[in-house]
């Protein structure tokens, strides 16, 4: 399953949906991950949480993070060209 998550909010919504599809409650997932329920809720609502915790949550659901840059602009200037 792929998702295009452009913000922490959309990523959190995706993770909450995936957790529910697997029949896991927030309390169960928080306990399994060793997170407080508040931390798990913060992830699912797009609040600021460490990337390590988000990645751990994703792995527990069977996902992995793949980052694809949408655009890359590279500008170089050679002083001799000026």
NORLINTA-V259269 format. One record per run of one state. SS is the DSSP state (A for helix, B for strand, O for the rest). FROM is the first residue (numbers start at 1). TO is the last residue. If there is no record, write none. Layout:
{{SS & FROM & TO} {SS & FROM & TO}}
This chain:
{{O & 1 & 7} {A & 8 & 21} {O & 22 & 25} {A & 26 & 33} {O & 34 & 36} {A & 37 & 44} {O & 45 & 50} {A & 51 & 60} {O & 61 & 78} {A & 79 & 81} {O & 82 & 82}}
